[in-house]
């Protein structure tokens, strides 16, 4: 449970830092932004929602994808894990139009920032 909560906190913090550091990453609140009927009225609610979704994906889907792509991870000496993380963040940006990540380089930087924040949060917990 601590790891799941740490993953969610790290994803939220990482997305917030990525929007500050990387200029091509934006989180904006659209007029029709809602989640299961709950209208989101403040940007921090959107950060929290995106952090929860990204954290859950990285916590549950990443180990499955790591297992499936184990030969590629061995060949690339673990670098393929960065591609898996970038793919999961890209999926979140496709599902939620409020998260705008343009091109691959900002996506990789965002993935790196979320990974570093995840490492720091897990070291503290």
C-alpha positions in Angstrom: 0.0 0.0 0.0 2.9 2.3 0.7 4.4 1.7 -2.7 1.1 2.4 -4.4 0.6 5.7 -2.5 4.2 6.6 -3.2 3.7 5.9 -6.9 0.7 8.1 -7.0 2.4 11.0 -5.1 5.5 10.7 -7.3 3.5 10.7 -10.5 1.5 13.8 -9.4 4.7 15.6 -8.3 6.5 14.5 -11.5 3.8 15.8 -13.7 3.7 19.1 -11.9 7.5 19.4 -12.2 7.4 18.4 -15.8 5.0 21.2 -16.7 7.3 23.7 -14.9 10.6 22.4 -16.4 9.6 21.1 -19.9 8.0 23.9 -22.0 6.1 21.5 -24.4 4.2 19.8 -21.5 1.0 21.4 -20.4 -1.8 20.5 -18.1 -4.8 22.7 -18.8 -8.4 22.7 -17.5 -11.0 22.5 -20.3 -14.5 23.9 -19.8 -16.0 20.3 -20.0 -13.3 18.7 -17.7 -15.0 16.1 -15.5 -14.3 12.7 -14.2 -17.3 10.4 -13.7 -19.7 13.3 -13.4 -17.5 15.3 -11.0 -16.6 18.7 -12.6 -13.0 19.7 -12.1 -12.8 23.4 -11.4 -9.2 23.9 -10.4 -6.0 22.9 -12.1 -4.6 21.1 -9.0 -7.6 18.7 -9.2 -6.5 17.9 -12.8 -2.9 17.3 -11.6 -4.2 15.0 -8.9 -6.4 13.1 -11.3 -3.6 12.7 -13.8 -1.2 11.7 -11.1 -3.6 9.0 -9.8 -4.2 7.6 -13.2 -0.5 7.7 -14.1 0.5 6.2 -10.8 -2.0 3.4 -11.1 -0.8 2.6 -14.6 2.8 2.6 -13.6 2.1 0.5 -10.5 -0.1 -2.2 -12.1 0.6 -2.2 -15.9 4.4 -1.6 -15.9 5.3 -4.9 -14.1 3.2 -6.8 -16.7 4.8 -5.0 -19.6 8.2 -5.5 -18.0 7.6 -9.2 -17.9 6.4 -9.4 -21.5 9.3 -7.4 -22.8 12.0 -9.0 -20.7 14.1 -10.1 -23.7 14.2 -6.5 -25.0 15.0 -5.2 -21.5 17.9 -7.6 -21.3 19.2 -6.7 -24.8 19.0 -2.9 -24.1 20.3 -3.3 -20.5 17.2 -1.9 -19.0 16.8 1.1 -21.3 13.6 -0.4 -22.8 12.0 0.4 -19.4 12.1 4.1 -20.2 10.2 3.4 -23.4 7.6 1.5 -21.5 7.2 4.3 -19.1 7.0 6.8 -21.9 4.4 4.7 -23.6 2.2 4.6 -20.5 2.4 8.4 -20.1 1.6 8.8 -23.8 -1.5 6.6 -23.2 -2.6 8.9 -20.4 -2.1 12.0 -22.6 -4.3 10.3 -25.3 -7.1 9.4 -22.8 -7.1 12.9 -21.2 -7.0 15.8 -23.6 -6.1 18.1 -20.6 -2.5 16.7 -20.7 -0.7 17.9 -23.7 2.7 16.4 -24.4 4.0 17.3 -27.8 6.5 15.1 -29.6 8.8 12.4 -28.2 11.6 14.4 -26.6 9.3 16.2 -24.1 7.7 12.8 -23.4 11.0 11.3 -22.6 11.9 14.2 -20.4 8.6 13.9 -18.6 9.2 10.2 -18.2 12.6 10.9 -16.7 11.3 13.5 -14.3 8.5 11.1 -13.1 11.1 8.3 -12.8 13.4 10.4 -10.7 10.6 11.7 -8.5 9.4 8.0 -8.1 12.9 7.0 -7.0 13.2 9.9 -4.5 9.7 9.2 -3.0 10.4 5.5 -2.7 13.7 6.2 -1.0 11.9 8.4 1.5 9.1 5.9 2.1 
